[in-house]
Amino acid sequence: MKIALIQLDIAFGNPEANYAAAERKIRAAAEDKPDCLILPELWTTGYDLTRLGEIADPEGRTTKQFISALAKQYSINIVAGSVANRHPGGGVTNSMFIFNRQGELAGEYSKLHLFRLMDEHLYLQPGEAKGLFTLDGASCAGLICYDIRFPEWIRAHTVQGAEILFISAEWPLPRLSHWRALLISRAIENQCYVVACNRAGSDPANTFAGHSMIIDPWGEVVCEAAEGEEIVSGVIDWQKVREVRAQIPVFSDRRPDLYV
Ligand SMILES: O=C(O)CCC(=O)C(=O)O
């Protein structure tokens, strides 16, 4: 499976500009015929949280139509990063939508752990469900940014079979070393692929780290972007998950009865 990570800069609070930029990048990435594309977190609005009432996507409708059409046109799976998703009841979640090659919604996940340091808890509602889905027969999970600091949440997905973790983020540059260490640790401890797409550029409060990357189940980096806008791609062989899990049987050696 060839995966392209679209490391975008994001226009602050400007969905129109961001849809146009994402469309250009998705079409450019599709030329290379990947099996799957991934976008960063909150790619339609950035962290313009105080204006979410105006700019969040009602029920994710615009994003779903936009991504579904591109997935179908190019016959590519698209993990559509996340967007601010306004619910009919009034709340807004930070939601990832996943589309398969047929342009059908294959999964959906709303960020469970809200990041207080960036005031998310003041403007967003947390998700309440796991992000498991299947793409081209592979068992996958979708997670968002701060979620990678919660190994027990990631484990809850891998014990249910996830072999590829798709992570969308807006991870700031001052904690780049955490980003790399946490992602590599999640791959090693769960013996799975980690596909992590961060944003590039700055907003009024933060500069972001880029360094989108794919890590294999042994913890080796398959590909890694630099800080700026970039499309980086890598090939994964999910047979390797089974090989690593057979070599060091972490999942059978767990003692979950003693972990609480
Ligand atoms: O955990 C961190 O250091 C960054 C998290 C973050 O930026 C986010 O969840 O949006």
The ligand as a Gaussian input file, in Angstrom:
#p B3LYP/6-31G(d) Opt

LIG

0 1
 O        0.420000      17.357000      22.791000
 C        0.991000      18.280000      22.208000
 O        2.090000      18.698000      22.547000
 C        0.353000      18.926000      21.016000
 C       -1.099000      18.576000      20.879000
 C       -1.803000      19.460000      19.953000
 O       -1.267000      20.417000      19.439000
 C       -3.188000      19.181000      19.594000
 O       -3.764000      18.192000      20.066000
 O       -3.734000      19.934000      18.780000

